[in-house]
Amino acid sequence: MDLGLETKRALVTGASKGLGKAVAGALRTEGAAVAICARDAGRVAAAAKDIGAVGLVGDLSIPGAAANIARQAIEKLGGVDILVVNTGGPPAGTFETTADEAWRRAFENLWMSTVDLIRGCLPGMRERRFGRIMIVTSMTAREPLAKLMISNALRPGIHGLVNALSREVAGDGITVNAIMPGYTLTERLRDIGIDEEKIAAQIPAGRLGRPEEFAALATFLASEQAGYICGQAIACDGGYLHAI
Ligand SMILES: NC(=O)c1ccc[n+]([C@@H]2O[C@H](COP(=O)([O-])OP(=O)(O)OC[C@H]3O[C@@H](n4cnc5c(N)ncnc54)[C@H](OP(=O)(O)O)[C@@H]3O)[C@@H](O)[C@H]2O)c1
């Protein structure tokens, strides 16, 4: 299937490794021009070279950084037709162990960066009457997980934003969707030394996901063919979520 991505320009944030990098690589493979961003300049440069993307450095938890990344991507690529908002997960903790500063930082990182990136890219998408916006959230947005208080609390709100915004922009040929990774074997999960067997036993598919499987979902949602899928939150989780 020709996904119609050869002439498209994509910004994928949080993409020097893990899910973001897999999405950026898949879009590039389909012929899109791609810009990526993350905090560590060395890793950004290596990933950009690996994928064939433009590398941008920024910390999305700092106010103003996301707007700046959107501006730079538009300048370097000549416009952004596909925006994939991704960033690092917030720190784990219960309500009692989560300090005010962690809430505020996570709000900037997960919430305001989403608002600022969309705000930066939306005018051009409206002008061209084409846009694909995806926000990477988590299973926690639908079913809270123990000790992930910030993620459980903030991420469902992003789904509200996605659905409401999709109604405002669908008439301009722009789709807005959330994509929820299930347990997916990225470096981060390997580094924290998760018990793969124990987690796999809780997943109907009997295994963790692969970043390229998540990337395939994002790539399809970025395509011309996905123009009628609006305001949804779609999981790639091996059947983990129960909610219908
Ligand atoms: N993998 C899973 O199983 C899973 C499941 C559910 C939800 N998720 C969510 O999906 C997202 C991606 O997960 P992942 O496993 O791919 O994580 P990852 O491997 O840690 O990758 C995160 C990427 O985002 C960048 N990043 C982190 N904080 C940033 C910031 N403040 N500003 C800009 N870039 C930043 C990182 O680079 P730098 O560190 O250099 O900035 C890296 O490129 C996270 O929000 C995570 O919570 C993942």
The ligand as an SDF file (V2000), in Angstrom:
LIG
                    3D

 48 52  0  0  0  0  0  0  0  0999 V2000
    7.9820    1.4990   26.3880 N   0  0  0  0  0  0  0  0  0  0  0  0
    6.8690    1.2070   27.0140 C   0  0  0  0  0  0  0  0  0  0  0  0
    6.5990    0.0430   27.3630 O   0  0  0  0  0  0  0  0  0  0  0  0
    5.8470    2.2830   27.3040 C   0  0  0  0  0  0  0  0  0  0  0  0
    4.5740    1.8920   27.7840 C   0  0  0  0  0  0  0  0  0  0  0  0
    3.6320    2.8740   28.0550 C   0  0  0  0  0  0  0  0  0  0  0  0
    3.9330    4.2180   27.8310 C   0  0  0  0  0  0  0  0  0  0  0  0
    5.1770    4.5500   27.3800 N   0  0  0  0  0  0  0  0  0  0  0  0
    5.4630    5.9790   27.1940 C   0  0  0  0  0  0  0  0  0  0  0  0
    5.9240    6.2190   25.8810 O   0  0  0  0  0  0  0  0  0  0  0  0
    6.8840    7.2800   25.9010 C   0  0  0  0  0  0  0  0  0  0  0  0
    8.1760    6.8040   25.2330 C   0  0  0  0  0  0  0  0  0  0  0  0
    8.6480    5.6460   25.9180 O   0  0  0  0  0  0  0  0  0  0  0  0
   10.0400    4.9280   25.5360 P   0  0  0  0  0  0  0  0  0  0  0  0
    9.9980    3.5940   26.1960 O   0  0  0  0  0  0  0  0  0  0  0  0
   10.2900    5.0290   24.0790 O   0  0  0  0  0  0  0  0  0  0  0  0
   11.0580    5.8560   26.3480 O   0  0  0  0  0  0  0  0  0  0  0  0
   12.6400    6.0570   26.1140 P   0  0  0  0  0  0  0  0  0  0  0  0
   13.2440    4.8530   25.4890 O   0  0  0  0  0  0  0  0  0  0  0  0
   13.1440    6.5030   27.4490 O   0  0  0  0  0  0  0  0  0  0  0  0
   12.7340    7.2580   25.0740 O   0  0  0  0  0  0  0  0  0  0  0  0
   12.3090    8.5590   25.4200 C   0  0  0  0  0  0  0  0  0  0  0  0
   12.8080    9.5300   24.3860 C   0  0  0  0  0  0  0  0  0  0  0  0
   12.3460   10.8340   24.7430 O   0  0  0  0  0  0  0  0  0  0  0  0
   13.4650   11.6990   24.9760 C   0  0  0  0  0  0  0  0  0  0  0  0
   13.0890   12.5560   26.1030 N   0  0  0  0  0  0  0  0  0  0  0  0
   12.8920   12.2120   27.4000 C   0  0  0  0  0  0  0  0  0  0  0  0
   12.5770   13.2840   28.1240 N   0  0  0  0  0  0  0  0  0  0  0  0
   12.5730   14.3460   27.2720 C   0  0  0  0  0  0  0  0  0  0  0  0
   12.3490   15.7390   27.4320 C   0  0  0  0  0  0  0  0  0  0  0  0
   12.0550   16.2550   28.6300 N   0  0  0  0  0  0  0  0  0  0  0  0
   12.4430   16.5370   26.3480 N   0  0  0  0  0  0  0  0  0  0  0  0
   12.7410   16.0260   25.1280 C   0  0  0  0  0  0  0  0  0  0  0  0
   12.9660   14.7280   24.9160 N   0  0  0  0  0  0  0  0  0  0  0  0
   12.8920   13.8840   25.9800 C   0  0  0  0  0  0  0  0  0  0  0  0
   14.6290   10.7450   25.2960 C   0  0  0  0  0  0  0  0  0  0  0  0
   15.9210   11.3250   25.0070 O   0  0  0  0  0  0  0  0  0  0  0  0
   16.7130   12.2310   26.1020 P   0  0  0  0  0  0  0  0  0  0  0  0
   16.6890   11.4270   27.3780 O   0  0  0  0  0  0  0  0  0  0  0  0
   18.0670   12.4520   25.5320 O   0  0  0  0  0  0  0  0  0  0  0  0
   15.9280   13.4950   26.1960 O   0  0  0  0  0  0  0  0  0  0  0  0
   14.3260    9.6130   24.3180 C   0  0  0  0  0  0  0  0  0  0  0  0
   14.7280    9.9530   23.0240 O   0  0  0  0  0  0  0  0  0  0  0  0
    7.0590    7.6580   27.3890 C   0  0  0  0  0  0  0  0  0  0  0  0
    6.2340    8.7610   27.6870 O   0  0  0  0  0  0  0  0  0  0  0  0
    6.5910    6.4350   28.1230 C   0  0  0  0  0  0  0  0  0  0  0  0
    6.1120    6.7240   29.4280 O   0  0  0  0  0  0  0  0  0  0  0  0
    6.1260    3.6240   27.1040 C   0  0  0  0  0  0  0  0  0  0  0  0
  1  2  1  0
  2  3  2  0
  2  4  1  0
  4  5  1  0
  4 48  2  0
  5  6  2  0
  6  7  1  0
  7  8  2  0
  8  9  1  0
  8 48  1  0
  9 10  1  0
  9 46  1  0
 10 11  1  0
 11 12  1  0
 11 44  1  0
 12 13  1  0
 13 14  1  0
 14 15  2  0
 14 16  1  0
 14 17  1  0
 17 18  1  0
 18 19  2  0
 18 20  1  0
 18 21  1  0
 21 22  1  0
 22 23  1  0
 23 24  1  0
 23 42  1  0
 24 25  1  0
 25 26  1  0
 25 36  1  0
 26 27  1  0
 26 35  1  0
 27 28  2  0
 28 29  1  0
 29 30  1  0
 29 35  2  0
 30 31  1  0
 30 32  2  0
 32 33  1  0
 33 34  2  0
 34 35  1  0
 36 37  1  0
 36 42  1  0
 37 38  1  0
 38 39  2  0
 38 40  1  0
 38 41  1  0
 42 43  1  0
 44 45  1  0
 44 46  1  0
 46 47  1  0
M  CHG  2   8   1  16  -1
M  END
$$$$
